[in-house]
């Protein structure tokens, strides 16, 4: 036989599989209790229907071989039940995930029941984040990797979670764009803001973006759900900036309705500078009270001081408010469309000069 023909025949032979092998195939049939997957063997591999979720013909399945024999090749996304305790050694060697139930906790970690076997999971291996309250994990059934078999069986979730996070990150950065909205969980709390996990990717919500008013990061809790929006991305460094502000609740929508130019409002001094103070007149609405627009004393108030201020002008484009003390005369900004009354001071061939800054604006 020609050598090349022999090679083709050998390549055409069904692949041989052993327990622990990682396999991938496509769903060919869907039964009541099982899903059948073509993995290149003589016959289809069998996957428990419960593990398949919502299967579809042609969908790709990644799993592990957990049994071979007369009944065919059985595959699983994880080992559970009595089979898990019987295959712990194979699971350690091959990396097959096993399913276990957390039945207790101590200072060093967790007691895990895997089928008929007992195992130990160090507290640092139960999650990617720090564990504050071990008791909340008791009773949960999770997927683990066997990392040690000896006097006791040691399991871990950290490696599995890391792989899931890496896959999620690749998928996220392939499609992410500014303006995307996500529901995430608070993973870390800092003075400058909080980090939120949005499916394996952590993004920073700066303090100013926690709400339209002042929000203390310490009022939030790790694990708390938070709706956020992407407002900044650095794809090269894979850094993400998020906002928890809802645009529909923007305080700037109040300008022109219940907050108007000329109105006097009670405000609170938030920060001071050498040229004045920034005063908040409503949650998320701060304006500059310049020192020239303060009372004659000219003393710049301290942060936390409450005082009445008048809204003199609004710059919608730059989102800036100009404020003044109510006792200070409004500034007279001359615009082409304004009409003023002023006393004539000089006449000539070019017309008549009038001092408008001493006059009164009559129309706008």
Order of alpha helices (4+ residues) and beta strands (2+ residues): alpha-beta-beta-beta-beta-beta-alpha-alpha-beta-beta-beta-beta-beta-alpha-beta-beta-beta-beta-beta-beta-beta-beta-beta-beta-beta-beta-beta-beta
